[in-house]
């Protein structure tokens, strides 16, 4: 809930995204918060969401999309490579 309700809106505002420009499917949050049972903490979650917002903003600026919807099918392209 912290990531969805506090970190995401703050990061979207800092990145210049409007709330309707990036949508994260509710089913994705469980994988973001605890990937493979590892809890990255709030700072790690903040870095993860910041990276996702930057990639979404880049797609919008380049004209590849007007609205970015992150789902279970495309979430890997928005995550950093581990």
PDB file of N, CA, C and O in Angstrom:
ATOM      1  N   UNK A   1       0.816  -1.193   0.000  1.00  0.00           N
ATOM      2  CA  UNK A   1       0.000   0.000   0.000  1.00  0.00           C
ATOM      3  C   UNK A   1       0.860   1.257   0.000  1.00  0.00           C
ATOM      4  O   UNK A   1       0.507   2.255  -0.628  1.00  0.00           O
ATOM      5  N   UNK A   2       1.979   1.210   0.697  1.00  0.00           N
ATOM      6  CA  UNK A   2       2.848   2.386   0.759  1.00  0.00           C
ATOM      7  C   UNK A   2       3.352   2.741  -0.636  1.00  0.00           C
ATOM      8  O   UNK A   2       3.350   3.909  -1.026  1.00  0.00           O
ATOM      9  N   UNK A   3       3.780   1.735  -1.379  1.00  0.00           N
ATOM     10  CA  UNK A   3       4.276   1.972  -2.728  1.00  0.00           C
ATOM     11  C   UNK A   3       3.201   2.524  -3.638  1.00  0.00           C
ATOM     12  O   UNK A   3       3.445   3.469  -4.389  1.00  0.00           O
ATOM     13  N   UNK A   4       2.029   1.955  -3.581  1.00  0.00           N
ATOM     14  CA  UNK A   4       0.930   2.354  -4.462  1.00  0.00           C
ATOM     15  C   UNK A   4       0.357   3.721  -4.089  1.00  0.00           C
ATOM     16  O   UNK A   4       0.072   4.537  -4.966  1.00  0.00           O
ATOM     17  N   UNK A   5       0.188   3.970  -2.787  1.00  0.00           N
ATOM     18  CA  UNK A   5      -0.521   5.174  -2.356  1.00  0.00           C
ATOM     19  C   UNK A   5       0.385   6.381  -2.102  1.00  0.00           C
ATOM     20  O   UNK A   5      -0.081   7.519  -2.154  1.00  0.00           O
ATOM     21  N   UNK A   6       1.672   6.149  -1.828  1.00  0.00           N
ATOM     22  CA  UNK A   6       2.543   7.267  -1.483  1.00  0.00           C
ATOM     23  C   UNK A   6       3.742   7.410  -2.421  1.00  0.00           C
ATOM     24  O   UNK A   6       3.988   8.490  -2.959  1.00  0.00           O
ATOM     25  N   UNK A   7       4.485   6.320  -2.615  1.00  0.00           N
ATOM     26  CA  UNK A   7       5.709   6.394  -3.418  1.00  0.00           C
ATOM     27  C   UNK A   7       5.389   6.647  -4.892  1.00  0.00           C
ATOM     28  O   UNK A   7       6.016   7.500  -5.520  1.00  0.00           O
ATOM     29  N   UNK A   8       4.430   5.923  -5.446  1.00  0.00           N
ATOM     30  CA  UNK A   8       4.098   6.082  -6.867  1.00  0.00           C
ATOM     31  C   UNK A   8       3.613   7.498  -7.194  1.00  0.00           C
ATOM     32  O   UNK A   8       4.144   8.100  -8.128  1.00  0.00           O
ATOM     33  N   UNK A   9       2.635   8.062  -6.478  1.00  0.00           N
ATOM     34  CA  UNK A   9       2.205   9.427  -6.819  1.00  0.00           C
ATOM     35  C   UNK A   9       3.330  10.451  -6.697  1.00  0.00           C
ATOM     36  O   UNK A   9       3.452  11.341  -7.540  1.00  0.00           O
ATOM     37  N   UNK A  10       4.154  10.333  -5.654  1.00  0.00           N
ATOM     38  CA  UNK A  10       5.266  11.268  -5.468  1.00  0.00           C
ATOM     39  C   UNK A  10       6.257  11.161  -6.623  1.00  0.00           C
ATOM     40  O   UNK A  10       6.711  12.174  -7.155  1.00  0.00           O
ATOM     41  N   UNK A  11       6.588   9.938  -7.005  1.00  0.00           N
ATOM     42  CA  UNK A  11       7.553   9.721  -8.073  1.00  0.00           C
ATOM     43  C   UNK A  11       6.998  10.154  -9.422  1.00  0.00           C
ATOM     44  O   UNK A  11       7.728  10.715 -10.239  1.00  0.00           O
ATOM     45  N   UNK A  12       5.725   9.903  -9.664  1.00  0.00           N
ATOM     46  CA  UNK A  12       5.118  10.333 -10.922  1.00  0.00           C
ATOM     47  C   UNK A  12       5.151  11.855 -11.039  1.00  0.00           C
ATOM     48  O   UNK A  12       5.408  12.391 -12.117  1.00  0.00           O
ATOM     49  N   UNK A  13       4.894  12.541  -9.949  1.00  0.00           N
ATOM     50  CA  UNK A  13       4.933  14.004  -9.963  1.00  0.00           C
ATOM     51  C   UNK A  13       6.346  14.496 -10.248  1.00  0.00           C
ATOM     52  O   UNK A  13       6.533  15.421 -11.039  1.00  0.00           O
ATOM     53  N   UNK A  14       7.344  13.883  -9.612  1.00  0.00           N
ATOM     54  CA  UNK A  14       8.735  14.285  -9.839  1.00  0.00           C
ATOM     55  C   UNK A  14       9.195  13.976 -11.259  1.00  0.00           C
ATOM     56  O   UNK A  14      10.027  14.695 -11.812  1.00  0.00           O
ATOM     57  N   UNK A  15       8.662  12.918 -11.846  1.00  0.00           N
ATOM     58  CA  UNK A  15       9.033  12.516 -13.196  1.00  0.00           C
ATOM     59  C   UNK A  15       8.277  13.316 -14.253  1.00  0.00           C
ATOM     60  O   UNK A  15       8.674  13.328 -15.418  1.00  0.00           O
ATOM     61  N   UNK A  16       7.202  13.978 -13.863  1.00  0.00           N
ATOM     62  CA  UNK A  16       6.418  14.764 -14.804  1.00  0.00           C
ATOM     63  C   UNK A  16       5.294  13.992 -15.453  1.00  0.00           C
ATOM     64  O   UNK A  16       4.717  14.446 -16.441  1.00  0.00           O
ATOM     65  N   UNK A  17       4.977  12.830 -14.910  1.00  0.00           N
ATOM     66  CA  UNK A  17       3.873  12.029 -15.449  1.00  0.00           C
ATOM     67  C   UNK A  17       2.561  12.447 -14.801  1.00  0.00           C
ATOM     68  O   UNK A  17       2.502  12.708 -13.599  1.00  0.00           O
ATOM     69  N   UNK A  18       1.524  12.506 -15.602  1.00  0.00           N
ATOM     70  CA  UNK A  18       0.186  12.735 -15.070  1.00  0.00           C
ATOM     71  C   UNK A  18      -0.368  11.397 -14.568  1.00  0.00           C
ATOM     72  O   UNK A  18       0.036  10.346 -15.066  1.00  0.00           O
ATOM     73  N   UNK A  19      -1.277  11.417 -13.600  1.00  0.00           N
ATOM     74  CA  UNK A  19      -1.797  10.151 -13.059  1.00  0.00           C
ATOM     75  C   UNK A  19      -2.400   9.223 -14.105  1.00  0.00           C
ATOM     76  O   UNK A  19      -2.346   8.003 -13.948  1.00  0.00           O
ATOM     77  N   UNK A  20      -2.969   9.776 -15.163  1.00  0.00           N
ATOM     78  CA  UNK A  20      -3.597   8.931 -16.180  1.00  0.00           C
ATOM     79  C   UNK A  20      -2.614   8.442 -17.236  1.00  0.00           C
ATOM     80  O   UNK A  20      -2.998   7.668 -18.113  1.00  0.00           O
ATOM     81  N   UNK A  21      -1.349   8.875 -17.176  1.00  0.00           N
ATOM     82  CA  UNK A  21      -0.375   8.464 -18.191  1.00  0.00           C
ATOM     83  C   UNK A  21       0.303   7.139 -17.872  1.00  0.00           C
ATOM     84  O   UNK A  21       0.807   6.480 -18.781  1.00  0.00           O
ATOM     85  N   UNK A  22       0.330   6.733 -16.615  1.00  0.00           N
ATOM     86  CA  UNK A  22       0.942   5.450 -16.253  1.00  0.00           C
ATOM     87  C   UNK A  22       0.030   4.721 -15.282  1.00  0.00           C
ATOM     88  O   UNK A  22      -0.315   5.240 -14.221  1.00  0.00           O
ATOM     89  N   UNK A  23      -0.354   3.516 -15.661  1.00  0.00           N
ATOM     90  CA  UNK A  23      -1.264   2.702 -14.854  1.00  0.00           C
ATOM     91  C   UNK A  23      -0.564   1.388 -14.552  1.00  0.00           C
ATOM     92  O   UNK A  23      -0.082   0.706 -15.457  1.00  0.00           O
ATOM     93  N   UNK A  24      -0.513   1.041 -13.278  1.00  0.00           N
ATOM     94  CA  UNK A  24       0.070  -0.241 -12.874  1.00  0.00           C
ATOM     95  C   UNK A  24      -1.072  -1.155 -12.459  1.00  0.00           C
ATOM     96  O   UNK A  24      -1.846  -0.833 -11.557  1.00  0.00           O
ATOM     97  N   UNK A  25      -1.167  -2.299 -13.125  1.00  0.00           N
ATOM     98  CA  UNK A  25      -2.202  -3.281 -12.828  1.00  0.00           C
ATOM     99  C   UNK A  25      -2.066  -3.731 -11.367  1.00  0.00           C
ATOM    100  O   UNK A  25      -0.948  -3.972 -10.912  1.00  0.00           O
ATOM    101  N   UNK A  26      -3.155  -3.848 -10.632  1.00  0.00           N
ATOM    102  CA  UNK A  26      -3.077  -4.245  -9.220  1.00  0.00           C
ATOM    103  C   UNK A  26      -2.372  -5.584  -8.984  1.00  0.00           C
ATOM    104  O   UNK A  26      -1.764  -5.778  -7.932  1.00  0.00           O
ATOM    105  N   UNK A  27      -2.444  -6.494  -9.933  1.00  0.00           N
ATOM    106  CA  UNK A  27      -1.809  -7.801  -9.745  1.00  0.00           C
ATOM    107  C   UNK A  27      -0.285  -7.725  -9.808  1.00  0.00           C
ATOM    108  O   UNK A  27       0.390  -8.665  -9.388  1.00  0.00           O
ATOM    109  N   UNK A  28       0.267  -6.636 -10.318  1.00  0.00           N
ATOM    110  CA  UNK A  28       1.719  -6.484 -10.443  1.00  0.00           C
ATOM    111  C   UNK A  28       2.364  -6.110  -9.107  1.00  0.00           C
ATOM    112  O   UNK A  28       3.533  -6.419  -8.875  1.00  0.00           O
ATOM    113  N   UNK A  29       1.614  -5.454  -8.240  1.00  0.00           N
ATOM    114  CA  UNK A  29       2.184  -4.938  -6.993  1.00  0.00           C
ATOM    115  C   UNK A  29       2.805  -6.026  -6.112  1.00  0.00           C
ATOM    116  O   UNK A  29       3.835  -5.789  -5.481  1.00  0.00           O
ATOM    117  N   UNK A  30       2.206  -7.194  -6.058  1.00  0.00           N
ATOM    118  CA  UNK A  30       2.756  -8.267  -5.217  1.00  0.00           C
ATOM    119  C   UNK A  30       4.155  -8.659  -5.672  1.00  0.00           C
ATOM    120  O   UNK A  30       5.019  -8.931  -4.838  1.00  0.00           O
ATOM    121  N   UNK A  31       4.394  -8.692  -6.983  1.00  0.00           N
ATOM    122  CA  UNK A  31       5.714  -9.035  -7.494  1.00  0.00           C
ATOM    123  C   UNK A  31       6.710  -7.895  -7.308  1.00  0.00           C
ATOM    124  O   UNK A  31       7.904  -8.144  -7.142  1.00  0.00           O
ATOM    125  N   UNK A  32       6.245  -6.663  -7.333  1.00  0.00           N
ATOM    126  CA  UNK A  32       7.141  -5.528  -7.152  1.00  0.00           C
ATOM    127  C   UNK A  32       7.621  -5.402  -5.715  1.00  0.00           C
ATOM    128  O   UNK A  32       8.789  -5.107  -5.462  1.00  0.00           O
ATOM    129  N   UNK A  33       6.717  -5.627  -4.787  1.00  0.00           N
ATOM    130  CA  UNK A  33       7.049  -5.433  -3.378  1.00  0.00           C
ATOM    131  C   UNK A  33       7.922  -6.560  -2.855  1.00  0.00           C
ATOM    132  O   UNK A  33       8.853  -6.304  -2.092  1.00  0.00           O
ATOM    133  N   UNK A  34       7.658  -7.769  -3.233  1.00  0.00           N
ATOM    134  CA  UNK A  34       8.418  -8.915  -2.733  1.00  0.00           C
ATOM    135  C   UNK A  34       8.842  -9.835  -3.869  1.00  0.00           C
ATOM    136  O   UNK A  34       8.320 -10.943  -3.998  1.00  0.00           O
ATOM    137  N   UNK A  35       9.783  -9.385  -4.692  1.00  0.00           N
ATOM    138  CA  UNK A  35      10.231 -10.288  -5.768  1.00  0.00           C
ATOM    139  C   UNK A  35      10.992 -11.481  -5.195  1.00  0.00           C
ATOM    140  O   UNK A  35      11.998 -11.318  -4.505  1.00  0.00           O
ATOM    141  N   UNK A  36      10.505 -12.658  -5.487  1.00  0.00           N
ATOM    142  CA  UNK A  36      11.117 -13.909  -5.041  1.00  0.00           C
ATOM    143  C   UNK A  36      11.321 -13.967  -3.528  1.00  0.00           C
ATOM    144  O   UNK A  36      12.298 -14.546  -3.052  1.00  0.00           O
ATOM    145  N   UNK A  37      10.399 -13.366  -2.771  1.00  0.00           N
ATOM    146  CA  UNK A  37      10.474 -13.439  -1.321  1.00  0.00           C
ATOM    147  C   UNK A  37      11.430 -12.453  -0.693  1.00  0.00           C
ATOM    148  O   UNK A  37      11.579 -12.446   0.529  1.00  0.00           O
ATOM    149  N   UNK A  38      12.086 -11.615  -1.486  1.00  0.00           N
ATOM    150  CA  UNK A  38      13.030 -10.647  -0.958  1.00  0.00           C
ATOM    151  C   UNK A  38      12.314  -9.323  -0.758  1.00  0.00           C
ATOM    152  O   UNK A  38      11.646  -8.842  -1.673  1.00  0.00           O
ATOM    153  N   UNK A  39      12.439  -8.731   0.408  1.00  0.00           N
ATOM    154  CA  UNK A  39      11.803  -7.460   0.703  1.00  0.00           C
ATOM    155  C   UNK A  39      12.832  -6.344   0.598  1.00  0.00           C
ATOM    156  O   UNK A  39      13.685  -6.215   1.476  1.00  0.00           O
ATOM    157  N   UNK A  40      12.774  -5.530  -0.464  1.00  0.00           N
ATOM    158  CA  UNK A  40      13.801  -4.523  -0.678  1.00  0.00           C
ATOM    159  C   UNK A  40      13.689  -3.313   0.236  1.00  0.00           C
ATOM    160  O   UNK A  40      14.600  -2.485   0.255  1.00  0.00           O
ATOM    161  N   UNK A  41      12.619  -3.182   0.986  1.00  0.00           N
ATOM    162  CA  UNK A  41      12.435  -2.016   1.837  1.00  0.00           C
ATOM    163  C   UNK A  41      11.904  -0.844   1.035  1.00  0.00           C
ATOM    164  O   UNK A  41      11.749  -0.919  -0.184  1.00  0.00           O
ATOM    165  N   UNK A  42      11.628   0.242   1.745  1.00  0.00           N
ATOM    166  CA  UNK A  42      11.026   1.405   1.102  1.00  0.00           C
ATOM    167  C   UNK A  42      12.001   2.070   0.135  1.00  0.00           C
ATOM    168  O   UNK A  42      11.590   2.489  -0.947  1.00  0.00           O
ATOM    169  N   UNK A  43      13.269   2.178   0.491  1.00  0.00           N
ATOM    170  CA  UNK A  43      14.240   2.805  -0.411  1.00  0.00           C
ATOM    171  C   UNK A  43      14.403   1.997  -1.695  1.00  0.00           C
ATOM    172  O   UNK A  43      14.472   2.564  -2.785  1.00  0.00           O
ATOM    173  N   UNK A  44      14.462   0.697  -1.566  1.00  0.00           N
ATOM    174  CA  UNK A  44      14.558  -0.160  -2.748  1.00  0.00           C
ATOM    175  C   UNK A  44      13.309  -0.065  -3.604  1.00  0.00           C
ATOM    176  O   UNK A  44      13.395  -0.027  -4.831  1.00  0.00           O
ATOM    177  N   UNK A  45      12.158  -0.027  -2.968  1.00  0.00           N
ATOM    178  CA  UNK A  45      10.896   0.114  -3.685  1.00  0.00           C
ATOM    179  C   UNK A  45      10.836   1.475  -4.382  1.00  0.00           C
ATOM    180  O   UNK A  45      10.350   1.579  -5.508  1.00  0.00           O
ATOM    181  N   UNK A  46      11.330   2.509  -3.715  1.00  0.00           N
ATOM    182  CA  UNK A  46      11.375   3.846  -4.309  1.00  0.00           C
ATOM    183  C   UNK A  46      12.254   3.852  -5.559  1.00  0.00           C
ATOM    184  O   UNK A  46      11.872   4.429  -6.577  1.00  0.00           O
ATOM    185  N   UNK A  47      13.420   3.220  -5.495  1.00  0.00           N
ATOM    186  CA  UNK A  47      14.302   3.136  -6.671  1.00  0.00           C
ATOM    187  C   UNK A  47      13.643   2.351  -7.798  1.00  0.00           C
ATOM    188  O   UNK A  47      13.754   2.730  -8.964  1.00  0.00           O
ATOM    189  N   UNK A  48      12.969   1.279  -7.466  1.00  0.00           N
ATOM    190  CA  UNK A  48      12.292   0.453  -8.458  1.00  0.00           C
ATOM    191  C   UNK A  48      11.183   1.238  -9.166  1.00  0.00           C
ATOM    192  O   UNK A  48      11.093   1.220 -10.394  1.00  0.00           O
ATOM    193  N   UNK A  49      10.353   1.915  -8.399  1.00  0.00           N
ATOM    194  CA  UNK A  49       9.257   2.699  -8.969  1.00  0.00           C
ATOM    195  C   UNK A  49       9.794   3.881  -9.768  1.00  0.00           C
ATOM    196  O   UNK A  49       9.241   4.225 -10.813  1.00  0.00           O
ATOM    197  N   UNK A  50      10.867   4.505  -9.287  1.00  0.00           N
ATOM    198  CA  UNK A  50      11.477   5.614 -10.032  1.00  0.00           C
ATOM    199  C   UNK A  50      11.968   5.145 -11.392  1.00  0.00           C
ATOM    200  O   UNK A  50      11.772   5.838 -12.390  1.00  0.00           O
ATOM    201  N   UNK A  51      12.595   3.994 -11.447  1.00  0.00           N
ATOM    202  CA  UNK A  51      13.058   3.445 -12.722  1.00  0.00           C
ATOM    203  C   UNK A  51      11.909   3.159 -13.664  1.00  0.00           C
ATOM    204  O   UNK A  51      12.005   3.414 -14.864  1.00  0.00           O
ATOM    205  N   UNK A  52      10.815   2.627 -13.121  1.00  0.00           N
ATOM    206  CA  UNK A  52       9.645   2.330 -13.943  1.00  0.00           C
ATOM    207  C   UNK A  52       9.027   3.614 -14.489  1.00  0.00           C
ATOM    208  O   UNK A  52       8.643   3.673 -15.657  1.00  0.00           O
ATOM    209  N   UNK A  53       8.933   4.635 -13.651  1.00  0.00           N
ATOM    210  CA  UNK A  53       8.356   5.914 -14.086  1.00  0.00           C
ATOM    211  C   UNK A  53       9.226   6.558 -15.162  1.00  0.00           C
ATOM    212  O   UNK A  53       8.708   7.122 -16.126  1.00  0.00           O
ATOM    213  N   UNK A  54      10.534   6.477 -15.002  1.00  0.00           N
ATOM    214  CA  UNK A  54      11.430   7.063 -16.003  1.00  0.00           C
ATOM    215  C   UNK A  54      11.305   6.360 -17.351  1.00  0.00           C
ATOM    216  O   UNK A  54      11.306   7.010 -18.397  1.00  0.00           O
ATOM    217  N   UNK A  55      11.197   5.038 -17.326  1.00  0.00           N
ATOM    218  CA  UNK A  55      11.036   4.304 -18.586  1.00  0.00           C
ATOM    219  C   UNK A  55       9.698   4.629 -19.240  1.00  0.00           C
ATOM    220  O   UNK A  55       9.613   4.747 -20.463  1.00  0.00           O
ATOM    221  N   UNK A  56       8.652   4.775 -18.425  1.00  0.00           N
ATOM    222  CA  UNK A  56       7.343   5.136 -18.968  1.00  0.00           C
ATOM    223  C   UNK A  56       7.380   6.549 -19.547  1.00  0.00           C
ATOM    224  O   UNK A  56       6.836   6.795 -20.624  1.00  0.00           O
ATOM    225  N   UNK A  57       8.019   7.474 -18.836  1.00  0.00           N
ATOM    226  CA  UNK A  57       8.117   8.849 -19.324  1.00  0.00           C
ATOM    227  C   UNK A  57       8.914   8.905 -20.621  1.00  0.00           C
ATOM    228  O   UNK A  57       8.574   9.674 -21.520  1.00  0.00           O
ATOM    229  N   UNK A  58       9.959   8.109 -20.729  1.00  0.00           N
ATOM    230  CA  UNK A  58      10.753   8.065 -21.955  1.00  0.00           C
ATOM    231  C   UNK A  58       9.903   7.593 -23.123  1.00  0.00           C
ATOM    232  O   UNK A  58       9.979   8.165 -24.210  1.00  0.00           O
ATOM    233  N   UNK A  59       9.099   6.563 -22.919  1.00  0.00           N
ATOM    234  CA  UNK A  59       8.227   6.067 -23.982  1.00  0.00           C
ATOM    235  C   UNK A  59       7.232   7.136 -24.422  1.00  0.00           C
ATOM    236  O   UNK A  59       6.951   7.273 -25.612  1.00  0.00           O
ATOM    237  N   UNK A  60       6.702   7.887 -23.470  1.00  0.00           N
ATOM    238  CA  UNK A  60       5.732   8.926 -23.795  1.00  0.00           C
ATOM    239  C   UNK A  60       6.405  10.074 -24.544  1.00  0.00           C
ATOM    240  O   UNK A  60       5.857  10.582 -25.522  1.00  0.00           O
ATOM    241  N   UNK A  61       7.576  10.479 -24.094  1.00  0.00           N
ATOM    242  CA  UNK A  61       8.288  11.579 -24.744  1.00  0.00           C
ATOM    243  C   UNK A  61       8.691  11.205 -26.172  1.00  0.00           C
ATOM    244  O   UNK A  61       8.615  12.036 -27.078  1.00  0.00           O
ATOM    245  N   UNK A  62       9.116   9.960 -26.371  1.00  0.00           N
ATOM    246  CA  UNK A  62       9.522   9.517 -27.700  1.00  0.00           C
ATOM    247  C   UNK A  62       8.344   9.250 -28.626  1.00  0.00           C
ATOM    248  O   UNK A  62       8.537   8.955 -29.806  1.00  0.00           O
ATOM    249  N   UNK A  63       7.124   9.352 -28.100  1.00  0.00           N
ATOM    250  CA  UNK A  63       5.941   9.143 -28.915  1.00  0.00           C
ATOM    251  C   UNK A  63       5.586   7.686 -29.126  1.00  0.00           C
ATOM    252  O   UNK A  63       4.763   7.375 -29.988  1.00  0.00           O
ATOM    253  N   UNK A  64       6.182   6.788 -28.366  1.00  0.00           N
ATOM    254  CA  UNK A  64       5.887   5.365 -28.493  1.00  0.00           C
ATOM    255  C   UNK A  64       4.569   4.997 -27.825  1.00  0.00           C
ATOM    256  O   UNK A  64       3.984   3.960 -28.136  1.00  0.00           O
ATOM    257  N   UNK A  65       4.098   5.841 -26.906  1.00  0.00           N
ATOM    258  CA  UNK A  65       2.847   5.584 -26.203  1.00  0.00           C
ATOM    259  C   UNK A  65       2.301   6.896 -25.662  1.00  0.00           C
ATOM    260  O   UNK A  65       3.053   7.845 -25.440  1.00  0.00           O
ATOM    261  N   UNK A  66       1.000   6.945 -25.451  1.00  0.00           N
ATOM    262  CA  UNK A  66       0.409   8.100 -24.776  1.00  0.00           C
ATOM    263  C   UNK A  66       0.025   7.725 -23.351  1.00  0.00           C
ATOM    264  O   UNK A  66       0.043   8.564 -22.449  1.00  0.00           O
ATOM    265  N   UNK A  67      -0.321   6.455 -23.160  1.00  0.00           N
ATOM    266  CA  UNK A  67      -0.617   5.913 -21.838  1.00  0.00           C
ATOM    267  C   UNK A  67       0.157   4.612 -21.699  1.00  0.00           C
ATOM    268  O   UNK A  67       0.115   3.758 -22.585  1.00  0.00           O
ATOM    269  N   UNK A  68       0.862   4.464 -20.587  1.00  0.00           N
ATOM    270  CA  UNK A  68       1.629   3.246 -20.337  1.00  0.00           C
ATOM    271  C   UNK A  68       0.896   2.432 -19.279  1.00  0.00           C
ATOM    272  O   UNK A  68       0.681   2.894 -18.159  1.00  0.00           O
ATOM    273  N   UNK A  69       0.517   1.220 -19.651  1.00  0.00           N
ATOM    274  CA  UNK A  69      -0.139   0.313 -18.699  1.00  0.00           C
ATOM    275  C   UNK A  69       0.827  -0.840 -18.423  1.00  0.00           C
ATOM    276  O   UNK A  69       1.221  -1.574 -19.329  1.00  0.00           O
ATOM    277  N   UNK A  70       1.194  -0.978 -17.157  1.00  0.00           N
ATOM    278  CA  UNK A  70       2.124  -2.022 -16.760  1.00  0.00           C
ATOM    279  C   UNK A  70       1.316  -3.207 -16.241  1.00  0.00           C
ATOM    280  O   UNK A  70       0.556  -3.092 -15.279  1.00  0.00           O
ATOM    281  N   UNK A  71       1.501  -4.350 -16.905  1.00  0.00           N
ATOM    282  CA  UNK A  71       0.785  -5.572 -16.550  1.00  0.00           C
ATOM    283  C   UNK A  71       1.802  -6.680 -16.259  1.00  0.00           C
ATOM    284  O   UNK A  71       3.011  -6.479 -16.375  1.00  0.00           O
ATOM    285  N   UNK A  72       1.294  -7.837 -15.882  1.00  0.00           N
ATOM    286  CA  UNK A  72       2.185  -8.979 -15.636  1.00  0.00           C
ATOM    287  C   UNK A  72       2.934  -9.392 -16.896  1.00  0.00           C
ATOM    288  O   UNK A  72       4.032  -9.942 -16.814  1.00  0.00           O
ATOM    289  N   UNK A  73       2.350  -9.130 -18.054  1.00  0.00           N
ATOM    290  CA  UNK A  73       2.972  -9.531 -19.314  1.00  0.00           C
ATOM    291  C   UNK A  73       4.142  -8.628 -19.704  1.00  0.00           C
ATOM    292  O   UNK A  73       5.108  -9.106 -20.299  1.00  0.00           O
ATOM    293  N   UNK A  74       4.075  -7.330 -19.382  1.00  0.00           N
ATOM    294  CA  UNK A  74       5.131  -6.420 -19.817  1.00  0.00           C
ATOM    295  C   UNK A  74       5.960  -5.813 -18.686  1.00  0.00           C
ATOM    296  O   UNK A  74       6.787  -4.936 -18.935  1.00  0.00           O
ATOM    297  N   UNK A  75       5.755  -6.259 -17.463  1.00  0.00           N
ATOM    298  CA  UNK A  75       6.448  -5.648 -16.324  1.00  0.00           C
ATOM    299  C   UNK A  75       7.969  -5.805 -16.422  1.00  0.00           C
ATOM    300  O   UNK A  75       8.700  -4.933 -15.952  1.00  0.00           O
ATOM    301  N   UNK A  76       8.452  -6.879 -17.012  1.00  0.00           N
ATOM    302  CA  UNK A  76       9.900  -7.119 -17.091  1.00  0.00           C
ATOM    303  C   UNK A  76      10.623  -6.054 -17.907  1.00  0.00           C
ATOM    304  O   UNK A  76      11.788  -5.763 -17.636  1.00  0.00           O
ATOM    305  N   UNK A  77       9.961  -5.468 -18.897  1.00  0.00           N
ATOM    306  CA  UNK A  77      10.621  -4.438 -19.689  1.00  0.00           C
ATOM    307  C   UNK A  77      10.768  -3.131 -18.914  1.00  0.00           C
ATOM    308  O   UNK A  77      11.554  -2.271 -19.312  1.00  0.00           O
ATOM    309  N   UNK A  78      10.031  -2.963 -17.822  1.00  0.00           N
ATOM    310  CA  UNK A  78      10.124  -1.759 -17.009  1.00  0.00           C
ATOM    311  C   UNK A  78      11.018  -1.944 -15.793  1.00  0.00           C
ATOM    312  O   UNK A  78      11.413  -0.964 -15.163  1.00  0.00           O
ATOM    313  N   UNK A  79      11.342  -3.179 -15.458  1.00  0.00           N
ATOM    314  CA  UNK A  79      12.192  -3.441 -14.298  1.00  0.00           C
ATOM    315  C   UNK A  79      13.667  -3.380 -14.676  1.00  0.00           C
ATOM    316  O   UNK A  79      14.028  -3.672 -15.816  1.00  0.00           O
ATOM    317  N   UNK A  80      14.519  -3.005 -13.730  1.00  0.00           N
ATOM    318  CA  UNK A  80      15.956  -3.042 -14.018  1.00  0.00           C
ATOM    319  C   UNK A  80      16.421  -4.489 -14.157  1.00  0.00           C
ATOM    320  O   UNK A  80      15.844  -5.395 -13.555  1.00  0.00           O
ATOM    321  N   UNK A  81      17.448  -4.694 -14.940  1.00  0.00           N
ATOM    322  CA  UNK A  81      17.970  -6.060 -15.095  1.00  0.00           C
ATOM    323  C   UNK A  81      18.794  -6.415 -13.881  1.00  0.00           C
ATOM    324  O   UNK A  81      19.671  -5.656 -13.469  1.00  0.00           O
ATOM    325  N   UNK A  82      18.506  -7.590 -13.299  1.00  0.00           N
ATOM    326  CA  UNK A  82      19.169  -8.013 -12.069  1.00  0.00           C
ATOM    327  C   UNK A  82      20.136  -9.087 -12.350  1.00  0.00           C
ATOM    328  O   UNK A  82      20.797  -9.577 -11.435  1.00  0.00           O
TER     329      UNK A  82
END
